[in-house]
Amino acid sequence: MDLMKVVAEKVAQKKEYPDFKAGDTITVYYKIKEGNKERIQQFRGVVIQRRGSGHTETFTVRKMSGNIGVERIFPISSPFIENIEINKRGKVRRARIFYLRGLRGKKARIKEKKF
């Protein structure tokens, strides 16, 4: 077995998050340190992609702040992620929905998956 994989298995913290994919609207509860204080900030948006595997996996979340699109990349194994909450399941046909960046208004909506 690869030595890097063995070390990564030992060091990585295992946290259980709900299963989400591109198109889902999620809220990421992220710890932020300001000076000597620590607080939890919520980042709610649409998952654009998940990439990588194992402890190096990341996911990108996009939200609209006013009229400006803001994207943030989160490592899945980050110790600063407190919780991930799924708000809506999206119905998309791609694993990476970068086309969402060019859409505005009602065209930028994602249909909700019905159960």
C-alpha positions in Angstrom: 0.0 0.0 0.0 1.1 3.6 -0.6 2.8 5.2 2.4 0.9 8.5 1.9 -2.4 6.7 2.1 -1.4 5.0 5.3 -0.4 8.3 6.9 -3.6 10.0 5.7 -5.8 7.3 7.1 -4.2 7.7 10.6 -4.2 11.5 10.7 -7.5 12.3 9.0 -10.5 13.0 11.2 -13.6 11.0 10.3 -16.7 13.1 10.4 -20.1 11.9 9.2 -21.9 14.4 6.9 -25.1 13.8 4.9 -24.8 12.6 1.4 -25.0 15.6 -1.0 -24.1 16.2 -4.6 -24.1 19.0 -7.2 -27.4 20.9 -7.4 -28.3 20.5 -3.7 -28.7 23.6 -1.6 -26.8 23.2 1.6 -25.8 25.2 4.7 -22.2 24.9 5.8 -21.6 25.8 9.5 -18.0 27.0 9.4 -15.9 28.0 12.5 -14.1 31.4 12.1 -11.4 32.7 14.4 -11.3 36.4 14.9 -8.5 37.4 17.3 -9.0 35.2 20.3 -12.8 34.7 19.7 -14.3 31.9 17.8 -17.7 31.9 16.1 -19.7 29.8 13.7 -20.7 31.4 10.3 -23.3 29.9 8.0 -22.7 29.7 4.3 -25.8 28.7 2.4 -25.7 28.1 -1.3 -25.9 25.6 -4.2 -23.2 22.9 -4.5 -21.5 23.4 -7.9 -19.1 20.5 -7.7 -17.5 17.8 -5.6 -14.0 16.8 -6.6 -11.2 14.5 -5.3 -11.5 11.5 -3.1 -10.6 10.5 0.4 -9.2 13.1 2.7 -8.4 15.5 -0.2 -12.0 15.8 -1.4 -13.4 19.3 -1.7 -16.8 20.8 -2.6 -17.6 24.2 -4.1 -20.7 26.2 -2.8 -22.0 29.2 -4.7 -24.4 31.8 -3.3 -25.7 35.1 -4.4 -24.8 38.0 -2.1 -26.8 41.0 -3.4 -26.1 40.9 -7.1 -22.7 39.3 -6.8 -22.0 35.6 -7.0 -19.8 34.3 -4.3 -18.1 30.9 -4.4 -16.3 29.1 -1.7 -14.3 25.9 -1.8 -14.5 23.7 1.4 -12.3 20.7 2.1 -14.5 17.9 3.3 -12.0 16.9 6.0 -11.6 20.4 7.4 -11.6 20.6 11.2 -13.4 24.0 10.8 -16.6 22.6 9.4 -19.0 22.1 12.3 -22.0 20.8 10.4 -23.5 20.5 6.9 -27.2 20.7 6.6 -29.2 19.9 3.4 -31.9 22.4 2.6 -33.1 21.2 -0.8 -32.3 18.4 -3.2 -31.7 19.6 -6.7 -32.5 17.9 -9.9 -29.6 18.3 -12.3 -28.1 16.0 -14.9 -24.4 16.9 -14.5 -21.8 16.4 -11.8 -20.4 19.9 -12.3 -22.8 22.7 -12.9 -20.5 25.6 -13.9 -23.2 26.8 -16.4 -25.0 28.2 -13.4 -22.4 31.0 -13.3 -23.7 32.5 -16.6 -27.4 32.4 -15.7 -29.3 35.2 -14.1 -32.7 35.5 -12.5 -35.3 32.8 -13.0 -33.0 30.9 -15.3 -30.6 30.3 -12.5 -33.2 28.3 -10.5 -32.7 24.5 -10.0 -35.7 22.3 -9.9 -36.3 20.5 -6.6 -36.2 16.7 -6.6 -39.5 15.2 -5.4 -39.5 12.1 -3.2 
